[in-house]
Amino acid sequence: MWTLSTPAKLALAQSHGMDVRATAYGPFGTREIPVGGGSVTSDAGSQVRRTATLTTDLSLWSVDPRSVLAVTGAEVLVEYGIVLPGGRVEWVPLIRGLVVKSGRERPYPTSGTMPIELADRSLRVAEDRFTAPAQTTSGATVVAEIRRLIQETWGTSVPVVDYTGSTQIAPRLDIEQERWADGVEKLADSIGAEVFADPTGSFVIRPQPTLTDPPVWTIASGERGILVSRSDTQSREPAYSGVVARGERTDGTAPVQAVVWDTDPNSPTYYLGPFGRKPKFYSSPLLTTVAQCQTAAAAILARSRGGESLPAISAIVNPALEAGDVVPLRDEGREQLLILDKVVVPLAPREAQPLQARALDLGVV
């Protein structure tokens, strides 16, 4: 969750005003543009984590590559304003993203607006495919190689911040074409991490979030709560009780592997419980030791745990929430710990915030 001041946290739990501002960056310079509505989505299951759809003034329709909202390189920073008592506004960044699509209709709509779509900076890294096969740098760490792959696209002025502390040396990895999927993501998996662009456009390398991480925000029902609605789905299909991670060898040597099971007897997917054994398989040429396989398997299992209980809720908007955050849900006299997989921030007042989540238990009984 983006860091908020105490007054902002208090304001979010009660009636308050909101504002939105958007700043466009491109060959033309910097310019603030109006926002008439839309939403910003943070989705942990998507390669491009942050996307946005918003409406702006029709007069900003691009007429050349240097236009303010040209899809050939313009970026937009969208921020959500929390109006505090006394009128001061605390701004929360939601996305700094490339303009990937815009549209208009003729005859012109009476509203005088047009929709635009944004995608965060990881899109450009994914688009920057190798035109010839590439390899990791001998002796470099996994973190250094992730940073290199990103900054070869964006330059060293774009920060790549590491929160893993990993010093693991990257083994040889042949990247045929896909810089992001076959380079950045595979390197991250090898150290049990995830990589994404944050709301300001910097890149983050961090450990895979789990339901054991500290809660960041409480969603409760009742008179003083912020829960608006909820629906619950239970499904066996996306849930696993273990992960098998294997290396890939081409020299005839048997690959190393490790198996990590859900060993929590209180978990619905406990591998020796009623759920049974249901392993998920993962292989990568970056896994050359059993320890590396264990790290990767544990991270993938963390992403899978809770997949059998899938609450979808809507709440009063907290623009600082993002995918991967852990939040307690207090409803019907019971607390359920959730990890957010998808967070939507509406850009108009009086709209609830949709949240998709996972839980380690099966919900309210």
C-alpha positions as CSV (number, residue, x, y, z in Angstrom):
1,M,0.0,0.0,0.0
2,W,1.2,3.5,-0.8
3,T,2.2,5.3,2.4
4,L,-0.5,7.6,3.6
5,S,-0.5,10.3,6.3
6,T,-2.5,9.7,9.5
7,P,-5.0,12.4,8.5
8,A,-5.5,10.8,5.1
9,K,-6.2,7.4,6.7
10,L,-8.7,8.9,9.0
11,A,-10.4,10.8,6.2
12,L,-10.8,7.6,4.1
13,A,-12.8,6.0,6.9
14,Q,-15.4,8.8,6.9
15,S,-17.2,11.1,4.5
16,H,-14.6,13.1,2.5
17,G,-14.1,14.7,-0.8
18,M,-11.9,13.5,-3.7
19,D,-10.1,14.9,-6.7
20,V,-8.2,13.6,-9.7
21,R,-5.4,15.1,-11.6
22,A,-3.5,13.8,-14.6
23,T,-0.2,15.1,-16.0
24,A,0.9,14.2,-19.6
25,Y,4.6,13.9,-20.5
26,G,6.0,13.7,-24.0
27,P,8.0,15.5,-26.7
28,F,5.8,18.5,-26.3
29,G,6.8,18.9,-22.6
30,T,4.6,18.6,-19.6
31,R,0.9,19.4,-19.4
32,E,-2.0,18.8,-17.1
33,I,-5.0,17.3,-18.7
34,P,-8.6,17.1,-17.5
35,V,-10.1,13.8,-16.3
36,G,-13.8,13.2,-16.6
37,G,-13.9,9.7,-15.0
38,G,-12.6,6.2,-15.5
39,S,-10.6,3.8,-13.3
40,V,-7.1,2.5,-12.6
41,T,-6.5,-1.3,-12.1
42,S,-3.7,-3.1,-10.3
43,D,-3.7,-6.8,-11.2
44,A,-1.1,-9.2,-9.8
45,G,-2.1,-11.8,-12.4
46,S,-1.3,-9.6,-15.4
47,Q,2.1,-9.1,-17.1
48,V,1.4,-5.4,-17.2
49,R,0.3,-4.8,-13.6
50,R,-1.2,-1.4,-13.9
51,T,-3.6,-0.2,-16.5
52,A,-6.1,2.7,-16.7
53,T,-9.1,3.9,-18.7
54,L,-10.1,7.5,-18.4
55,T,-12.0,10.2,-20.3
56,T,-10.5,13.5,-21.2
57,D,-11.2,16.5,-23.4
58,L,-11.9,15.7,-27.0
59,S,-9.8,18.7,-28.1
60,L,-6.7,16.7,-27.1
61,W,-7.2,14.2,-29.9
62,S,-3.7,13.5,-31.4
63,V,-3.0,15.1,-34.8
64,D,0.8,14.3,-35.0
65,P,3.4,12.2,-33.2
66,R,4.2,15.2,-30.9
67,S,0.6,15.6,-29.7
68,V,-0.1,15.7,-26.0
69,L,-1.7,12.2,-26.0
70,A,0.0,10.6,-28.9
71,V,0.2,6.8,-28.7
72,T,3.8,7.0,-30.1
73,G,5.4,7.9,-26.8
74,A,3.3,10.1,-24.5
75,E,3.0,9.1,-20.8
76,V,0.3,10.2,-18.3
77,L,0.7,10.3,-14.5
78,V,-2.7,9.9,-12.8
79,E,-3.1,10.9,-9.1
80,Y,-6.0,10.5,-6.7
81,G,-6.6,13.4,-4.3
82,I,-7.9,12.8,-0.7
83,V,-9.5,16.1,0.5
84,L,-8.6,16.5,4.2
85,P,-10.4,18.6,6.7
86,G,-9.5,22.2,6.1
87,G,-9.4,21.7,2.3
88,R,-5.8,20.4,1.9
89,V,-5.4,17.6,-0.7
90,E,-3.1,14.6,-0.2
91,W,-2.2,13.2,-3.6
92,V,-1.7,9.5,-4.2
93,P,-0.1,8.3,-7.4
94,L,-2.0,5.6,-9.2
95,I,-0.2,5.0,-12.5
96,R,2.5,6.5,-14.7
97,G,1.7,4.8,-18.0
98,L,2.1,4.9,-21.7
99,V,-0.9,6.1,-23.8
100,V,-1.7,2.9,-25.7
101,K,-5.1,3.7,-27.1
102,S,-7.5,6.6,-27.7
103,G,-10.7,7.1,-29.6
104,R,-13.2,9.5,-31.0
105,E,-16.5,9.4,-32.8
106,R,-18.1,11.6,-35.5
107,P,-20.4,13.4,-35.3
108,Y,-18.7,14.5,-32.1
109,P,-20.4,13.5,-28.9
110,T,-22.2,16.3,-27.0
111,S,-20.1,15.4,-24.0
112,G,-16.9,16.6,-25.8
113,T,-14.9,13.8,-24.2
114,M,-12.8,11.0,-25.5
115,P,-11.5,7.8,-23.9
116,I,-7.9,6.9,-23.5
117,E,-6.1,3.8,-22.2
118,L,-2.9,3.6,-20.3
119,A,-0.5,0.7,-19.5
120,D,2.4,1.0,-17.1
121,R,6.1,1.1,-18.1
122,S,6.5,-2.7,-18.0
123,L,4.7,-2.7,-21.4
124,R,7.6,-1.0,-23.1
125,V,10.1,-3.5,-21.6
126,A,7.9,-6.4,-22.9
127,E,7.6,-4.7,-26.4
128,D,11.4,-4.3,-26.5
129,R,12.0,-7.8,-27.8
130,F,15.5,-9.0,-28.7
131,T,16.2,-9.1,-32.4
132,A,18.9,-11.7,-31.8
133,P,19.2,-14.3,-29.0
134,A,20.8,-12.8,-25.8
135,Q,22.4,-14.3,-22.7
136,T,22.7,-13.2,-19.1
137,T,26.1,-11.6,-18.1
138,S,28.6,-14.0,-16.6
139,G,29.1,-13.5,-12.8
140,A,26.2,-10.9,-12.5
141,T,23.6,-11.4,-9.8
142,V,20.0,-12.0,-10.6
143,V,19.0,-8.6,-9.3
144,A,21.7,-6.9,-11.4
145,E,20.5,-8.8,-14.5
146,I,16.8,-7.8,-13.9
147,R,17.9,-4.2,-13.5
148,R,20.0,-4.4,-16.7
149,L,17.2,-5.8,-18.8
150,I,14.8,-3.0,-17.7
151,Q,17.3,-0.2,-17.9
152,E,18.4,-1.2,-21.4
153,T,14.9,-0.2,-22.4
154,W,14.3,2.8,-20.1
155,G,17.8,4.0,-19.3
156,T,19.5,4.4,-16.0
157,S,17.4,7.4,-15.0
158,V,14.5,5.0,-14.3
159,P,15.1,3.4,-10.8
160,V,14.9,-0.3,-10.3
161,V,14.6,-0.8,-6.5
162,D,15.4,-4.2,-4.9
163,Y,13.7,-5.3,-1.7
164,T,14.8,-8.9,-1.8
165,G,18.4,-8.4,-0.7
166,S,19.3,-11.4,-3.0
167,T,22.9,-11.9,-3.9
168,Q,22.3,-15.0,-5.9
169,I,24.4,-15.2,-9.1
170,A,22.4,-15.6,-12.3
171,P,23.2,-18.8,-14.1
172,R,23.4,-18.7,-17.9
173,L,20.1,-17.9,-19.4
174,D,19.4,-17.9,-23.1
175,I,16.7,-15.4,-24.0
176,E,15.5,-16.1,-27.5
177,Q,13.2,-13.0,-27.9
178,E,11.0,-12.0,-25.0
179,R,12.8,-9.6,-22.7
180,W,10.1,-9.5,-20.0
181,A,8.5,-13.0,-20.0
182,D,11.7,-15.0,-20.7
183,G,14.1,-12.7,-19.0
184,V,12.8,-10.5,-16.2
185,E,10.1,-12.9,-15.0
186,K,12.2,-16.0,-15.1
187,L,15.0,-14.3,-13.3
188,A,12.5,-13.1,-10.7
189,D,11.0,-16.6,-10.2
190,S,14.4,-18.0,-9.6
191,I,14.7,-15.9,-6.4
192,G,11.1,-16.1,-5.4
193,A,10.4,-12.5,-6.3
194,E,8.1,-10.4,-8.5
195,V,8.9,-7.4,-10.6
196,F,6.5,-4.6,-11.6
197,A,6.3,-0.9,-12.2
198,D,5.1,1.1,-9.2
199,P,2.6,4.0,-9.5
200,T,5.3,6.6,-10.1
201,G,7.0,4.6,-12.9
202,S,9.9,3.2,-11.0
203,F,10.4,-0.6,-11.0
204,V,10.3,-2.8,-7.9
205,I,11.8,-6.2,-7.2
206,R,10.3,-7.7,-4.1
207,P,9.6,-11.1,-2.5
208,Q,6.3,-12.7,-3.5
209,P,3.6,-11.4,-1.2
210,T,1.9,-14.0,1.1
211,L,-1.0,-14.0,3.5
212,T,1.5,-14.0,6.4
213,D,2.6,-10.4,5.5
214,P,1.5,-7.6,7.8
215,P,-2.1,-6.3,7.2
216,V,-2.1,-2.8,5.8
217,W,-5.8,-1.8,5.9
218,T,-9.0,-3.2,7.5
219,I,-12.3,-3.5,5.7
220,A,-15.3,-4.0,8.0
221,S,-19.0,-4.0,7.6
222,G,-21.4,-2.2,9.9
223,E,-22.4,1.3,10.7
224,R,-18.8,2.6,10.8
225,G,-17.3,0.1,8.3
226,I,-16.3,0.7,4.7
227,L,-17.5,-2.6,3.3
228,V,-20.2,-2.0,0.6
229,S,-20.9,-5.5,-0.7
230,R,-19.3,-8.9,-1.1
231,S,-19.7,-12.2,-3.0
232,D,-17.9,-15.4,-2.4
233,T,-16.8,-18.1,-4.7
234,Q,-15.2,-21.5,-3.8
235,S,-13.4,-23.4,-6.5
236,R,-11.0,-26.4,-6.4
237,E,-9.6,-25.6,-9.8
238,P,-7.1,-22.8,-9.1
239,A,-5.9,-24.3,-5.8
240,Y,-2.8,-26.5,-5.3
241,S,-1.4,-28.2,-2.2
242,G,2.2,-28.3,-3.5
243,V,4.7,-27.2,-6.1
244,V,7.4,-29.2,-7.9
245,A,10.2,-26.9,-9.2
246,R,12.8,-28.4,-11.5
247,G,15.9,-27.2,-13.4
248,E,16.3,-27.8,-17.1
249,R,19.4,-29.5,-18.4
250,T,20.5,-30.2,-21.9
251,D,23.7,-32.1,-21.2
252,G,22.1,-35.4,-20.2
253,T,22.6,-34.8,-16.4
254,A,19.5,-35.4,-14.3
255,P,18.0,-32.0,-13.4
256,V,17.7,-30.9,-9.8
257,Q,14.3,-30.5,-8.2
258,A,12.5,-29.7,-5.0
259,V,9.0,-30.3,-3.8
260,V,7.3,-27.9,-1.4
261,W,3.9,-29.0,0.1
262,D,1.3,-27.0,2.1
263,T,2.3,-28.4,5.5
264,D,-0.1,-26.2,7.5
265,P,-2.6,-28.6,9.2
266,N,-5.0,-25.7,9.5
267,S,-4.9,-24.9,5.8
268,P,-7.8,-26.1,3.6
269,T,-5.2,-27.3,1.1
270,Y,-3.0,-29.2,3.6
271,Y,-1.5,-31.9,1.5
272,L,-2.2,-34.7,4.0
273,G,-5.7,-33.5,4.6
274,P,-9.1,-33.9,2.8
275,F,-7.9,-31.8,-0.1
276,G,-5.2,-34.3,-1.0
277,R,-2.1,-34.0,-3.0
278,K,-2.4,-31.7,-6.0
279,P,1.1,-30.5,-7.1
280,K,1.8,-27.7,-9.6
281,F,4.9,-28.1,-11.8
282,Y,7.4,-25.4,-12.8
283,S,10.7,-25.7,-14.7
284,S,13.4,-23.3,-15.5
285,P,17.0,-23.4,-16.8
286,L,17.8,-20.9,-14.0
287,L,17.3,-23.5,-11.3
288,T,20.7,-25.3,-10.9
289,T,20.6,-26.2,-7.2
290,V,18.1,-27.8,-4.8
291,A,18.0,-24.6,-2.7
292,Q,17.1,-22.5,-5.7
293,C,14.3,-25.0,-6.6
294,Q,13.0,-24.8,-3.0
295,T,12.9,-21.0,-3.2
296,A,11.1,-20.9,-6.5
297,A,8.6,-23.6,-5.4
298,A,7.8,-21.8,-2.1
299,A,7.1,-18.6,-4.0
300,I,4.9,-20.2,-6.5
301,L,3.0,-22.0,-3.7
302,A,2.5,-18.7,-2.0
303,R,0.8,-17.4,-5.2
304,S,-1.5,-20.4,-5.3
305,R,-2.5,-20.7,-1.6
306,G,-5.9,-19.4,-1.0
307,G,-7.0,-20.1,-4.6
308,E,-9.9,-22.2,-3.4
309,S,-11.7,-19.2,-1.6
310,L,-12.1,-16.2,-3.8
311,P,-14.0,-13.3,-2.2
312,A,-15.0,-10.4,-4.4
313,I,-15.8,-7.3,-2.4
314,S,-16.5,-3.6,-2.9
315,A,-15.6,-1.0,-0.4
316,I,-15.3,2.8,0.1
317,V,-12.3,3.8,-2.0
318,N,-8.7,3.6,-0.6
319,P,-6.5,4.7,-3.5
320,A,-3.4,3.6,-1.8
321,L,-4.3,-0.1,-2.0
322,E,-2.6,-2.3,-4.6
323,A,-2.4,-5.9,-5.6
324,G,-0.4,-8.0,-3.1
325,D,-1.7,-6.1,-0.1
326,V,-3.0,-8.1,2.9
327,V,-6.3,-6.8,4.4
328,P,-8.5,-8.3,7.2
329,L,-12.2,-8.5,6.2
330,R,-14.5,-8.1,9.3
331,D,-18.0,-9.2,8.5
332,E,-20.8,-11.0,10.3
333,G,-18.8,-11.2,13.5
334,R,-15.8,-12.9,11.9
335,E,-12.5,-11.8,10.6
336,Q,-11.1,-13.3,7.3
337,L,-7.6,-12.5,6.2
338,L,-7.4,-11.6,2.4
339,I,-4.6,-11.0,0.0
340,L,-5.7,-8.7,-2.8
341,D,-5.1,-10.0,-6.3
342,K,-6.8,-7.2,-8.2
343,V,-7.6,-3.6,-7.1
344,V,-9.6,-1.1,-9.0
345,V,-9.6,2.6,-8.1
346,P,-12.5,4.5,-9.7
347,L,-11.8,8.1,-10.8
348,A,-15.3,9.5,-10.1
349,P,-16.9,10.4,-6.7
350,R,-19.5,8.2,-5.0
351,E,-18.2,5.0,-6.7
352,A,-17.3,1.9,-4.7
353,Q,-13.9,0.2,-5.1
354,P,-14.0,-3.4,-6.5
355,L,-11.5,-5.8,-5.0
356,Q,-10.7,-9.4,-5.9
357,A,-8.9,-11.4,-3.3
358,R,-7.9,-14.8,-1.9
359,A,-8.3,-16.3,1.6
360,L,-6.8,-19.2,3.4
361,D,-10.1,-20.2,4.9
362,L,-13.4,-20.8,3.2
363,G,-15.2,-17.7,4.4
364,V,-18.0,-16.9,6.8
365,V,-20.0,-19.8,8.1
